[in-house]
């Protein structure tokens, strides 16, 4: 908004939109031995048994979870012979752009799999009760000989895939992440009873609360 001082007339610019993405660390592998299927919370994503992509971006695919609930995670992959491969998943529950140790899940291993023979690694992931609501990033790494504990950098043999996880019913309470009313005990309530905006009418009958959650 630009306001002319002599006339107090205000003119607004056109609306500009942008999307902010968190700068997650990069991960890759030295030799590609692909993940061929990931099944988790509504995701069932088969991918190529023979692939040259060390990293695959599947963030357009979204898992739907609820805070406090448990979900089965299943993964398949091509071990390229009689070798053991391990799967590890990370989910950024607190949306801080980092895959932390507490957000790491060892899924298990497969041995001597073609990636399409049905051999699976399976484990259960429980969504923390205080997981932040909204979309966040999940990373899956398949690694030769040992479960990968570093979500960044270069693994040996395997593959890296990223997905999106949408968390509903997060444990954070209103008005998180916005500030609360720090001096609410000192406020004398004179209530807002009705708001009309952009075709929506919001009414209120709460005459005692300082801050009211009408975000729905």
N, C-alpha and C positions, 0 to 999 in steps of 0.2 A: 504494500500500500504506500502510495505517495500522497502526502497532504500538503496543499498549498497554504502557507502561513497566513497571508492576508485574507483569503476567503474561507479558510478552513475546509475547502473542498477536497475530498479524498477520491483518488482513482486507483483501481487495482490492476495489477498485471494479469496476464493470462496464467492459467494453472499449469504448473510444471510437475511432472511425476518422475520419481526415480526409485530404484530398488537397491537396498543396501545388502550386500552379502558378506558373511563373515569369512575372513581369510584363513581357511583351514590349511594345515600343513600339507605338503605334497608327499605322495608315497608312490613307489614303483617297485619293480622286481628286475633282477638281472636276467632271468630266463623265464619266459611265459609258459606256465602250465595252468590252464584256465579253470576258473570257477565256472561250473556249467548250470547251476541252479541254486537259487536262494528262495526259501519259503519262510515268511514271517509276517504275522499280523495282517493278512490280506494280500501280501506280496507273494506271487509265485512267478518268479522270473527265470526262465531258461535262457541260457546264452550259449554261444558257440563252443563246441567241444574242442575245436582247433582255432586258436585266436592268436593274433600277434600283438594285441593291445595289453600292455602291462597294467594300465589303469583304464577302467571303464566307468563313465559317468552315467549312472542311472538315477540321478536325483529327481528326474521327472516322475519316477515311480514312488508312490507314497504308502507307507505302512500306517495303519490307524490303530493307536493304542490308547488306553486310559490309565491314568495314574493309579498305582497300587495294584494293578492287575498283572497276571503272568501269561506269557505267550511262548509257544514252542518255536524255536529257531532251528531250521534244517538247511543243510548245505550239501551240495554235491560238486565233484570236480574231477578233472583228468590228472592222474598222478604220473602219467607218461612212463608206466612200467611198474615193477614190483617195489614201490616206494610208499612210505607213509607221509601223508600231508595233513596239516593241521589248520583248522579254521579259527579265527579270532574276530570278534565283532566289537565295535565301540559305538556308543550312542551319546551324543552331547546333550545330556539331560538338562544342564543348567544354561545352555545356549551361550557359552562364553567363548566359542570358537576354538576350543581345545578338547582333545580326547584324553581325559584324565584316567588314572589307574582305576578309580572307583567306577568308571564308566566302561570298563573292559570286561568282555565275556568270552571265556574259552569254550568254544562250541564242541570240540572233539576232533577226531581224526578219521581218515579213510585210508585203506591200503589197497594198492594194486587195482585202481579203478580206471575205467575208460571214460568216466564222466557221464555215461548214459546207461550204466548197468544197474542203477538203483542203489548203489552203495552210498550211505548218508552218514553225516555227522549231525548229531542232534543234541540240543540242550534247551533249558528253559531260561528265559529272560524275564525278570520281574521289574516292572516299571516303578521307580521310586515314588513314594506317596507325595513327595514334594517336587517331582519333576515339573519343570516349567511348561506351561501350556503353550501350544502352537507348534510350528514346524521347526525341525532341527535335523542335523546331519547324522547319518549312520555310515560307518566304514566297515567293510568286511575284507579281511586279508587271508588268503590261503598261502601257506608256507610249508616248504619241505623240511621234514625231520624234527621240527619243534614248533610249538605254538608261539606265534609272533607276539611280543609284548610291547613293541614300539610301533605306534600307528603311523609314524612318519619315516622318511628316508627310504632306503633300498633293501628289500628282502632278497633272498637268494632265488629260489624257484617257486613260482606261484602266480598270483594275480591279485589286484586290488580293485574293489568295486565300492562306489558310494551310492547311498540311497537317501531318501527323505523319510523322516518319521514325524507324524502328526500326533501330538499328545493332547488328549482331552481331559478335563477335570483335574488340572494341575493343582498341587497342594498349596500354591501361593494364594494368599487371601487378598481380597479387594482392599485398597486400590493398587496393589503391586502391579507393575513396577513404578507407578506414579506415587508422589508423596501423599502421606496422610495429613490430617489436620493436627498439627503439633499442639496447638493450644485449644483443642476442642472443648475442654472443660470450662473455658472462659467465654465461650460463644453463647450469646442469647439467640435462640433459634426464632427466626421469622421466616416461615417456610416458603419455598417455591411450590406452587400448586399445579402449574401447567407450563409445558414448553411445546411450541409448535415449530418444527424445523424440517425443511426439505420433504414435506409430505408426511411427516411422522408427528403424531401427537403423543406426548408423554405426560401423564398425570401423576400426582403424588398426594398421598393422604398421611404421610409420616410427618408429624408436627414436632417431633422431639429430637430426631437424629440430625447431627451437624452435616454429615456426609452420607449420601444415599447412593446405592449402587443401582443405576438404571442402564448399565452398559448393554444389557440384553436388548 
